[in-house]
Amino acid sequence: MEREEIVEKFAEFLKEYYYNDLVSAASEGKKSLLIDFSVLDKFNPELADYLLESPEEVLAAAEDSLKQIDLPGSVKLRIRVFNLPEEKQIRIRNIRAEHIGKLISVDGMVKRASDIRPEVSEAIFQCPECGAKITVIQTERFIRPPNECECGNRKNFKLVDQKLYDARWVTIEEPFEITSGERPSEIMVFLKEDLTSPKMQNKTDPGNRIKVVGVLKQIPRRVKGSRSRQLEIYIDANSVESVEVEWEE
């Protein structure tokens, strides 16, 4: 699907199913809008499938679609998704290379959690050749400089400014009731922006069980300063919800 078509379809979807929620979010100063995947799938199965396969592209277009909706004031929201289909609810031990870059759902107990700290969301570099300033969106764990300036220069860029957001890393492991005596597998989850609010912080502290929807990503593993052929994987969280466990009496 072309980006313009995604923006148009998402604007139509949000106006039809979530307009009142958008108005409430705008008036209450919320940072995100939570949408039910099954509702999107009912509205447009092709768009829903494309979201699963190319989540970062579709979510960025979905957030841009808000500009086409008549809302009170200037509204800038993150679009967050829950209730993925069963085939996208993956056990941690079953996560494979085929899932990298895709939208998946994982259920687990929070084993460890970092403090909430600011991280760089945008880095602004200056070209040493022509003086131009270049903004680079940062999506990985390490700050990435520009690949090339418009003047043709490709090296020695100077970091001159940056924009920050709050972020937290948590490690979740498989719940004991599904491991059948096996050692539970675990995975790191990256939380940022309103997923680190005080309310969300309580939900993601160690000992809580959560369901995470997010994009599986990879980062190079370094061994003695050199890049290893093996990769570390983590989930860049899009949404987090608490899981209530019902115990049999």
Residue pairs with C-beta under 8 A, 6 or more apart in sequence:
1 9
1 46
1 47
1 50
3 57
3 61
6 47
6 50
6 57
6 58
6 61
6 62
6 65
7 61
7 62
7 64
7 65
7 68
8 65
8 68
9 44
9 47
10 47
10 58
10 61
10 62
10 65
11 65
11 66
11 68
11 69
13 40
13 43
13 44
13 47
14 22
14 33
14 35
14 62
14 65
14 66
14 69
15 69
16 43
17 35
17 39
17 43
18 33
18 35
19 69
21 33
22 33
22 66
22 69
22 71
22 75
22 77
23 71
23 72
24 30
25 32
25 33
25 75
25 77
26 71
26 72
26 73
26 75
27 72
30 77
30 194
31 77
31 78
31 193
31 194
32 77
32 78
32 79
32 80
32 193
32 194
33 77
33 78
33 79
33 80
34 80
34 81
34 82
34 239
35 79
35 80
35 81
35 82
36 81
36 82
36 83
37 48
37 51
37 81
37 82
37 83
37 84
37 85
38 83
38 85
40 47
40 48
40 51
40 81
41 48
41 85
47 58
50 58
51 58
51 59
51 81
51 103
52 84
52 88
52 102
52 103
53 102
53 103
54 101
55 101
55 102
55 103
55 215
55 238
56 101
56 215
59 79
59 81
59 238
62 79
63 76
63 77
63 78
63 79
66 75
66 76
66 77
69 75
78 193
78 194
80 213
80 238
80 239
81 103
81 213
81 238
81 239
82 211
82 213
82 239
82 241
84 103
84 104
84 105
84 213
88 102
88 103
88 104
88 105
89 104
89 105
89 106
89 107
90 99
90 104
90 105
90 106
91 106
91 174
91 178
91 185
92 106
92 108
92 172
92 173
92 174
92 184
92 185
92 186
92 187
93 174
93 182
93 185
95 104
95 106
95 187
95 216
95 233
99 216
100 216
100 217
100 218
100 233
101 215
101 216
101 217
102 215
102 216
103 213
103 214
103 215
103 238
104 213
104 214
104 215
104 216
104 235
105 211
105 212
105 213
106 172
106 187
106 189
106 211
106 212
106 214
106 235
107 174
107 175
107 209
107 210
107 211
107 212
107 243
108 172
108 173
108 174
108 175
108 186
108 187
108 209
108 210
108 212
109 172
109 173
109 174
109 175
109 176
109 207
109 208
109 209
110 170
110 171
110 172
110 204
110 205
110 206
110 207
110 208
110 209
110 210
111 170
111 171
111 172
111 173
111 186
111 206
112 170
112 171
112 206
113 168
113 169
113 170
113 171
113 204
113 205
113 206
114 168
114 169
114 170
115 168
116 166
116 167
116 168
116 196
116 201
117 166
117 167
117 168
118 164
118 165
118 166
118 167
119 138
119 164
119 165
119 166
119 167
119 192
120 138
120 143
120 162
120 163
120 164
121 137
121 138
121 162
121 163
121 164
121 165
121 192
122 135
122 136
122 137
122 138
122 162
122 163
123 135
123 136
123 138
123 143
123 144
123 145
123 159
123 161
123 162
124 133
124 134
124 135
124 136
124 159
124 160
124 161
124 162
125 133
125 134
125 136
125 145
125 146
125 157
125 158
125 159
125 160
126 132
126 133
126 134
126 157
126 158
126 160
127 133
127 134
127 146
127 149
127 151
127 153
127 157
128 153
128 156
128 157
128 158
129 149
129 151
129 152
129 153
130 149
130 150
130 151
130 153
132 149
132 150
132 151
133 160
134 146
134 149
134 157
136 144
136 145
136 146
138 144
139 217
139 236
140 217
140 219
141 219
142 219
143 159
145 157
145 159
146 157
147 154
148 154
149 157
165 192
165 193
166 192
166 193
166 196
167 190
167 191
167 192
167 196
168 190
168 191
168 192
168 195
168 196
168 201
168 204
169 188
169 189
169 190
169 191
170 188
170 189
170 191
170 204
171 186
171 187
171 188
171 189
172 186
172 187
172 189
172 210
172 212
173 184
173 185
173 186
174 184
174 185
174 186
175 184
175 209
175 245
176 184
187 233
187 234
187 235
188 232
188 233
188 234
188 235
189 212
189 214
189 234
189 235
189 237
190 214
190 234
190 235
190 236
190 237
191 200
191 204
191 237
191 240
192 237
194 200
195 204
195 237
195 239
195 240
200 240
202 208
203 210
203 240
203 242
204 210
204 240
208 242
209 242
209 243
209 245
210 240
210 241
210 242
210 243
211 240
211 241
211 242
211 243
212 235
212 237
212 239
212 240
213 237
213 238
213 239
213 240
214 235
214 236
214 237
214 238
214 239
215 235
215 236
215 238
216 233
216 234
216 235
216 236
217 233
217 234
217 235
217 236
218 231
218 232
218 233
218 234
219 231
219 232
219 233
219 234
220 227
220 228
220 231
220 232
221 227
221 228
221 230
221 231
221 232
222 228
